């Protein structure tokens, strides 16, 4: 049987999923991935799934990455979120000088994390100087390097512009030891991600430790994966995480329904027609969401592999599929949670944490309702040639 490139990473993911599930309570309690989980992710090469092959990475097709994320999320959403964040961050290697990329990603543990776009870096001789604080650095507690996306200004503070007149934004990279991390992640869900803040003070960044993110002309690697860019890859990866959380939550509700007897009835929940119908409809919703997400990703990948171009239509299709999948996954989790009744509220049962994790995922940028507006605007602007 012909297996797609990198399929063994999915098998490795499934193999370590029981370990991750056993560590999930400790991850939640400490708000950090445990050393055992981080070691397993590193030893199995999962952080290197999207790293270029030229650097010893797997450079897997997008579907393999999505399957990895989905399988990890069934065991623990925080672990999947951190792995997804740091894996996609590693795609910046495709735009770096090879020696620089080697220094960052081939020195153990070789993990990069970054936060949101914010602040400025001042151009100086040989590089840039920056004093700033950034938020939302998922995976930063496992990282050996941090990054930040900053606007570039000249020595007198004038914003530097690209050829099209837009502000010049670069991704700057620096060792985690150069920054101060602030423990601020006290969140309703994804508690174990350690999505903390970090800051630097008058830090010098050599030119070679900067890159243009998601700029096709800046790519040094020719693989199809890097033409997708980090934005769309984040969307597909985190949508896959939502599917994993939804699958695990619905499976828990099904298992409960097979065994539980309702308090005022002699029969098991499995014999209740209302429960049977709800499970059937919810299962259909989840299967439909998964099929739509993967069909969109696979169609995009086939076109990209054939033409070498990631088009605006691809970007719009990915955005719609990822956003809708996350919202559908949240509905599945809600249905399973309510189906479980009072059982769902206890921390000892596999519902309340996944409920909180799912709703934390649904609040992220990849699930914003404004994505529907963007897609709708694109559809309405299309010219009918019939």
NUDRENTOR-410100 format. One record per residue (C-alpha): x, y, z; residue in three letters. Coordinates in steps of 0.001 Angstrom, whole numbers, plus 500000, padded with zeros to 6 digits. Layout:
BEGIN
+--------+--------+--------+-----+
:   east :  north :     up :   r :
+--------+--------+--------+-----+
:      X :      Y :      Z : ALA :
...
+--------+--------+--------+-----+
! end
This chain:
BEGIN
+--------+--------+--------+-----+
:   east :  north :     up :   r :
+--------+--------+--------+-----+
: 500000 : 500000 : 500000 : UNK :
: 501311 : 503427 : 499063 : UNK :
: 501308 : 505746 : 502042 : UNK :
: 501654 : 509530 : 501805 : UNK :
: 504915 : 511183 : 502803 : UNK :
: 505141 : 511540 : 506568 : UNK :
: 502375 : 509050 : 507378 : UNK :
: 504641 : 507501 : 510012 : UNK :
: 504310 : 510739 : 511981 : UNK :
: 500586 : 510086 : 512325 : UNK :
: 501336 : 506579 : 513566 : UNK :
: 503840 : 507968 : 516069 : UNK :
: 501246 : 510487 : 517210 : UNK :
: 498736 : 507722 : 517892 : UNK :
: 501395 : 505758 : 519751 : UNK :
: 502108 : 508563 : 522235 : UNK :
: 498473 : 509650 : 522629 : UNK :
: 497927 : 507408 : 525704 : UNK :
: 500906 : 509048 : 527420 : UNK :
: 499508 : 512499 : 526660 : UNK :
: 496075 : 511491 : 527966 : UNK :
: 497643 : 510253 : 531219 : UNK :
: 499521 : 513545 : 531618 : UNK :
: 496497 : 515752 : 530799 : UNK :
: 495477 : 516371 : 534416 : UNK :
: 499008 : 517457 : 535335 : UNK :
: 499177 : 519682 : 532246 : UNK :
: 495949 : 521342 : 533352 : UNK :
: 497117 : 521708 : 536964 : UNK :
: 500545 : 523179 : 536206 : UNK :
: 499423 : 525137 : 533094 : UNK :
: 502420 : 523702 : 531236 : UNK :
: 503116 : 520672 : 529080 : UNK :
: 504869 : 518136 : 531270 : UNK :
: 508497 : 517149 : 530578 : UNK :
: 507349 : 513638 : 529635 : UNK :
: 505023 : 514996 : 526951 : UNK :
: 507564 : 517461 : 525557 : UNK :
: 510216 : 514743 : 525423 : UNK :
: 507827 : 512412 : 523568 : UNK :
: 506958 : 515112 : 521017 : UNK :
: 510635 : 515862 : 520414 : UNK :
: 511785 : 512231 : 520292 : UNK :
: 509122 : 511388 : 517725 : UNK :
: 509989 : 514349 : 515520 : UNK :
: 506546 : 515940 : 515745 : UNK :
: 507823 : 519501 : 516205 : UNK :
: 509697 : 519071 : 512898 : UNK :
: 506691 : 518066 : 510794 : UNK :
: 506651 : 521351 : 508853 : UNK :
: 510389 : 522028 : 508903 : UNK :
: 512066 : 521857 : 505455 : UNK :
: 513641 : 518542 : 504484 : UNK :
: 516828 : 520453 : 503699 : UNK :
: 517151 : 521028 : 507451 : UNK :
: 516273 : 517463 : 508407 : UNK :
: 512577 : 518180 : 508845 : UNK :
: 509680 : 516085 : 507546 : UNK :
: 508059 : 518803 : 505378 : UNK :
: 504846 : 516780 : 505326 : UNK :
: 501772 : 517390 : 503142 : UNK :
: 499186 : 519528 : 504899 : UNK :
: 496800 : 516603 : 505457 : UNK :
: 499399 : 514742 : 507527 : UNK :
: 499905 : 517764 : 509754 : UNK :
: 496146 : 518065 : 510222 : UNK :
: 495826 : 514395 : 511155 : UNK :
: 498630 : 514790 : 513695 : UNK :
: 496850 : 517722 : 515281 : UNK :
: 493532 : 515917 : 515364 : UNK :
: 494982 : 512812 : 517034 : UNK :
: 496869 : 514786 : 519683 : UNK :
: 493772 : 516885 : 520433 : UNK :
: 491761 : 513754 : 521216 : UNK :
: 494175 : 513183 : 524093 : UNK :
: 494728 : 516794 : 525189 : UNK :
: 493844 : 520061 : 523463 : UNK :
: 496595 : 522111 : 525144 : UNK :
: 499280 : 519763 : 523864 : UNK :
: 497844 : 519889 : 520350 : UNK :
: 497638 : 523678 : 520454 : UNK :
: 501277 : 524082 : 521529 : UNK :
: 502477 : 521546 : 518974 : UNK :
: 500508 : 523256 : 516223 : UNK :
: 501769 : 526704 : 517145 : UNK :
: 505430 : 525731 : 517289 : UNK :
: 505241 : 523515 : 514194 : UNK :
: 503831 : 526338 : 512091 : UNK :
: 506366 : 528798 : 513517 : UNK :
: 509079 : 526484 : 512155 : UNK :
: 507868 : 527265 : 508623 : UNK :
: 509757 : 530571 : 508888 : UNK :
: 512882 : 528468 : 508263 : UNK :
: 511897 : 528441 : 504586 : UNK :
: 512622 : 532177 : 504449 : UNK :
: 515869 : 532203 : 506439 : UNK :
: 519481 : 531857 : 505425 : UNK :
: 520213 : 528095 : 505718 : UNK :
: 523002 : 528555 : 508267 : UNK :
: 520742 : 530710 : 510425 : UNK :
: 517874 : 528228 : 510164 : UNK :
: 520264 : 525399 : 511067 : UNK :
: 521430 : 527270 : 514177 : UNK :
: 517857 : 527793 : 515366 : UNK :
: 516191 : 524506 : 514509 : UNK :
: 519020 : 521974 : 514680 : UNK :
: 520245 : 522877 : 518155 : UNK :
: 518171 : 521000 : 520724 : UNK :
: 515330 : 521402 : 521383 : UNK :
: 515007 : 523518 : 518234 : UNK :
: 511560 : 524899 : 519088 : UNK :
: 510364 : 528366 : 518087 : UNK :
: 507302 : 530197 : 519444 : UNK :
: 505908 : 533650 : 518788 : UNK :
: 502982 : 535912 : 519639 : UNK :
: 500821 : 538475 : 517908 : UNK :
: 501957 : 541248 : 515549 : UNK :
: 502778 : 544345 : 517594 : UNK :
: 505289 : 547175 : 518110 : UNK :
: 508265 : 548474 : 516159 : UNK :
: 511926 : 547650 : 515640 : UNK :
: 514369 : 550413 : 514798 : UNK :
: 516799 : 549814 : 511939 : UNK :
: 520438 : 550213 : 512981 : UNK :
: 523749 : 549201 : 511450 : UNK :
: 523783 : 545442 : 510922 : UNK :
: 520272 : 544815 : 512156 : UNK :
: 517551 : 546161 : 514443 : UNK :
: 516988 : 547249 : 518023 : UNK :
: 513743 : 546652 : 519834 : UNK :
: 512147 : 547230 : 523212 : UNK :
: 508692 : 545687 : 523428 : UNK :
: 506349 : 543214 : 525057 : UNK :
: 504198 : 540711 : 523156 : UNK :
: 501293 : 538484 : 524167 : UNK :
: 499796 : 535104 : 523226 : UNK :
: 502999 : 533078 : 522865 : UNK :
: 501582 : 529551 : 522982 : UNK :
: 504345 : 526995 : 523414 : UNK :
: 506835 : 529552 : 524704 : UNK :
: 507565 : 527474 : 527803 : UNK :
: 509015 : 524690 : 525642 : UNK :
: 510766 : 526991 : 523164 : UNK :
: 514465 : 527628 : 522775 : UNK :
: 513809 : 530614 : 520456 : UNK :
: 511146 : 533307 : 520374 : UNK :
: 509938 : 535448 : 517519 : UNK :
: 507940 : 538613 : 517034 : UNK :
: 506331 : 540340 : 514070 : UNK :
: 507221 : 544029 : 514115 : UNK :
: 506921 : 547102 : 511955 : UNK :
: 510279 : 548527 : 510899 : UNK :
: 511162 : 552177 : 511423 : UNK :
: 514296 : 554090 : 510443 : UNK :
: 516700 : 555740 : 512872 : UNK :
: 514511 : 558864 : 513055 : UNK :
: 511329 : 556865 : 513611 : UNK :
: 509980 : 557057 : 510057 : UNK :
: 508072 : 553902 : 509095 : UNK :
: 509791 : 551910 : 506380 : UNK :
: 507593 : 550971 : 503436 : UNK :
: 507427 : 548090 : 501005 : UNK :
: 507422 : 548720 : 497268 : UNK :
: 503608 : 548802 : 497271 : UNK :
: 503523 : 551436 : 500003 : UNK :
: 502461 : 549103 : 502819 : UNK :
: 504364 : 549128 : 506137 : UNK :
: 507414 : 546863 : 506238 : UNK :
: 506802 : 544075 : 508743 : UNK :
: 509543 : 541623 : 509642 : UNK :
: 509687 : 538599 : 511878 : UNK :
: 512583 : 538939 : 514305 : UNK :
: 514026 : 535883 : 516065 : UNK :
: 516040 : 535696 : 519278 : UNK :
: 517010 : 533107 : 521934 : UNK :
: 514482 : 532677 : 524718 : UNK :
: 517235 : 533607 : 527176 : UNK :
: 517191 : 537140 : 525714 : UNK :
: 513621 : 537710 : 526874 : UNK :
: 511707 : 537910 : 530137 : UNK :
: 508615 : 535674 : 530200 : UNK :
: 505596 : 536748 : 532218 : UNK :
: 503252 : 534135 : 533675 : UNK :
: 499909 : 535645 : 532699 : UNK :
: 497942 : 532760 : 531165 : UNK :
: 495007 : 532279 : 533524 : UNK :
: 492356 : 531246 : 531003 : UNK :
: 489035 : 529440 : 530881 : UNK :
: 490393 : 526817 : 528495 : UNK :
: 493602 : 525605 : 526865 : UNK :
: 495009 : 526170 : 530338 : UNK :
: 498068 : 524005 : 529742 : UNK :
: 499382 : 525966 : 526762 : UNK :
: 501343 : 528479 : 528840 : UNK :
: 500318 : 531179 : 526376 : UNK :
: 502284 : 533802 : 528239 : UNK :
: 503707 : 537236 : 527460 : UNK :
: 507366 : 538012 : 526811 : UNK :
: 509435 : 541159 : 526554 : UNK :
: 512870 : 542403 : 525551 : UNK :
: 514701 : 545602 : 526414 : UNK :
: 516968 : 547306 : 523875 : UNK :
: 517711 : 543979 : 522241 : UNK :
: 519884 : 543933 : 519114 : UNK :
: 518692 : 541562 : 516391 : UNK :
: 521256 : 540843 : 513656 : UNK :
: 519861 : 541165 : 510128 : UNK :
: 520217 : 537459 : 509435 : UNK :
: 517827 : 536634 : 512293 : UNK :
: 514970 : 538415 : 510556 : UNK :
: 512678 : 537334 : 507739 : UNK :
: 509585 : 538313 : 505796 : UNK :
: 506742 : 536053 : 506883 : UNK :
: 504302 : 534745 : 504281 : UNK :
: 505922 : 536703 : 501445 : UNK :
: 506295 : 534342 : 498453 : UNK :
: 509183 : 536289 : 496902 : UNK :
: 511190 : 535896 : 500127 : UNK :
: 511025 : 532089 : 500151 : UNK :
: 514284 : 530173 : 499848 : UNK :
: 512492 : 526798 : 499789 : UNK :
: 510500 : 525620 : 496773 : UNK :
: 508208 : 523079 : 498456 : UNK :
: 504453 : 523444 : 498046 : UNK :
: 503960 : 523591 : 501823 : UNK :
: 505655 : 526973 : 502169 : UNK :
: 503535 : 528600 : 499491 : UNK :
: 500488 : 528087 : 501730 : UNK :
: 502002 : 530363 : 504350 : UNK :
: 501677 : 530307 : 508109 : UNK :
: 498284 : 532033 : 508289 : UNK :
: 496350 : 529404 : 506350 : UNK :
: 498363 : 526592 : 507923 : UNK :
: 497439 : 527841 : 511393 : UNK :
: 493782 : 527851 : 510311 : UNK :
: 493834 : 524283 : 509021 : UNK :
: 495847 : 522990 : 511976 : UNK :
: 493697 : 524580 : 514658 : UNK :
: 490487 : 523539 : 512886 : UNK :
: 491844 : 519982 : 513030 : UNK :
: 492417 : 520475 : 516767 : UNK :
: 488759 : 521412 : 517149 : UNK :
: 487753 : 518219 : 515341 : UNK :
: 489867 : 516154 : 517730 : UNK :
: 488297 : 517782 : 520777 : UNK :
: 484810 : 517292 : 519345 : UNK :
: 485492 : 513638 : 518480 : UNK :
: 486773 : 512853 : 521975 : UNK :
: 483862 : 514641 : 523659 : UNK :
: 481213 : 512931 : 521538 : UNK :
: 482883 : 509545 : 522063 : UNK :
: 482750 : 510140 : 525813 : UNK :
: 479039 : 510966 : 525581 : UNK :
: 478404 : 507816 : 523551 : UNK :
: 480270 : 505681 : 526090 : UNK :
: 478316 : 507298 : 528920 : UNK :
: 475004 : 506716 : 527136 : UNK :
: 475777 : 503039 : 526711 : UNK :
: 476373 : 502576 : 530427 : UNK :
: 474324 : 505178 : 532296 : UNK :
: 470820 : 504681 : 533654 : UNK :
: 468622 : 507727 : 534004 : UNK :
: 467680 : 508431 : 537603 : UNK :
: 463914 : 508149 : 537118 : UNK :
: 463913 : 505354 : 534565 : UNK :
: 464860 : 501705 : 534687 : UNK :
: 466278 : 501634 : 531166 : UNK :
: 469718 : 502741 : 530097 : UNK :
: 470232 : 505986 : 528232 : UNK :
: 471083 : 503960 : 525134 : UNK :
: 467427 : 502911 : 524898 : UNK :
: 466141 : 506491 : 525020 : UNK :
: 464966 : 507511 : 521548 : UNK :
: 465743 : 511179 : 522197 : UNK :
: 469338 : 510268 : 523068 : UNK :
: 469602 : 507992 : 520053 : UNK :
: 468387 : 510733 : 517730 : UNK :
: 470701 : 513347 : 519242 : UNK :
: 473705 : 511061 : 518897 : UNK :
: 472827 : 510314 : 515279 : UNK :
: 472424 : 513965 : 514322 : UNK :
: 475539 : 515052 : 516204 : UNK :
: 477604 : 512268 : 514660 : UNK :
: 476423 : 513423 : 511232 : UNK :
: 477370 : 517027 : 512007 : UNK :
: 480872 : 516015 : 513080 : UNK :
: 481476 : 513743 : 510099 : UNK :
: 480253 : 516470 : 507737 : UNK :
: 482566 : 519068 : 509279 : UNK :
: 485564 : 516757 : 509063 : UNK :
: 484808 : 515784 : 505477 : UNK :
: 484444 : 519430 : 504448 : UNK :
: 487679 : 520530 : 506094 : UNK :
: 489773 : 517710 : 504652 : UNK :
: 488158 : 517943 : 501205 : UNK :
: 488997 : 521651 : 501084 : UNK :
: 492574 : 521064 : 502214 : UNK :
: 493109 : 518199 : 499775 : UNK :
: 491652 : 520103 : 496801 : UNK :
: 493886 : 523051 : 497621 : UNK :
: 496932 : 520781 : 497961 : UNK :
: 496295 : 519091 : 494614 : UNK :
: 495976 : 522425 : 492826 : UNK :
: 499008 : 523827 : 494595 : UNK :
: 501140 : 520785 : 493782 : UNK :
: 500101 : 520966 : 490114 : UNK :
: 500372 : 524725 : 489556 : UNK :
: 502834 : 525857 : 492213 : UNK :
: 500467 : 528688 : 493171 : UNK :
: 498425 : 529313 : 496318 : UNK :
: 495664 : 531529 : 494994 : UNK :
: 493306 : 534009 : 496638 : UNK :
: 490533 : 531483 : 495964 : UNK :
: 492459 : 528839 : 497909 : UNK :
: 492984 : 531231 : 500807 : UNK :
: 489283 : 532095 : 500892 : UNK :
: 488240 : 528438 : 500724 : UNK :
: 490590 : 527492 : 503574 : UNK :
: 489381 : 530372 : 505712 : UNK :
: 485729 : 529445 : 505238 : UNK :
: 486268 : 525729 : 505873 : UNK :
: 488418 : 526282 : 508970 : UNK :
: 486095 : 528837 : 510535 : UNK :
: 482969 : 526768 : 509889 : UNK :
: 484639 : 523597 : 511172 : UNK :
: 485603 : 525223 : 514452 : UNK :
: 482056 : 526518 : 514941 : UNK :
: 480552 : 523125 : 514082 : UNK :
: 482957 : 521402 : 516449 : UNK :
: 481829 : 523727 : 519231 : UNK :
: 478208 : 522737 : 518541 : UNK :
: 479148 : 519062 : 518734 : UNK :
: 480925 : 519595 : 522064 : UNK :
: 477933 : 521546 : 523412 : UNK :
: 475555 : 518749 : 522382 : UNK :
: 477735 : 516079 : 523996 : UNK :
: 478155 : 518143 : 527158 : UNK :
: 474422 : 518653 : 527568 : UNK :
: 473749 : 515009 : 526741 : UNK :
: 475933 : 513985 : 529686 : UNK :
: 473761 : 515897 : 532159 : UNK :
: 475085 : 516468 : 535674 : UNK :
: 477928 : 514040 : 535006 : UNK :
: 479532 : 516627 : 532736 : UNK :
: 480225 : 519187 : 535443 : UNK :
: 482650 : 517062 : 537458 : UNK :
: 486359 : 517432 : 536783 : UNK :
: 486798 : 513677 : 537161 : UNK :
: 484810 : 513091 : 533963 : UNK :
: 485990 : 513783 : 530396 : UNK :
: 483591 : 516619 : 529595 : UNK :
: 484134 : 519894 : 531409 : UNK :
: 487767 : 520431 : 530398 : UNK :
: 487023 : 519680 : 526753 : UNK :
: 484020 : 522000 : 526955 : UNK :
: 486272 : 524803 : 528239 : UNK :
: 489048 : 524008 : 525758 : UNK :
: 486636 : 524020 : 522827 : UNK :
: 485212 : 527394 : 523750 : UNK :
: 488707 : 528812 : 524172 : UNK :
: 489512 : 527591 : 520651 : UNK :
: 486320 : 529184 : 519326 : UNK :
: 487466 : 532580 : 520672 : UNK :
: 490732 : 532537 : 518701 : UNK :
: 491397 : 534544 : 515545 : UNK :
: 490895 : 531467 : 513344 : UNK :
: 487214 : 531342 : 514373 : UNK :
: 486235 : 534994 : 514024 : UNK :
: 482832 : 535635 : 512501 : UNK :
: 484374 : 538363 : 510361 : UNK :
: 485907 : 535603 : 508234 : UNK :
: 482436 : 534883 : 506901 : UNK :
: 482147 : 538537 : 505896 : UNK :
: 485476 : 538370 : 504066 : UNK :
: 484435 : 535241 : 502186 : UNK :
: 481014 : 536668 : 501409 : UNK :
: 482590 : 539835 : 500055 : UNK :
: 484829 : 537731 : 497815 : UNK :
: 481888 : 535704 : 496529 : UNK :
: 479829 : 538811 : 495772 : UNK :
: 482713 : 540440 : 493929 : UNK :
: 483150 : 537499 : 491562 : UNK :
: 482111 : 538172 : 487985 : UNK :
: 479535 : 535800 : 486531 : UNK :
: 480814 : 534740 : 483116 : UNK :
: 477875 : 532519 : 482243 : UNK :
+--------+--------+--------+-----+
! end
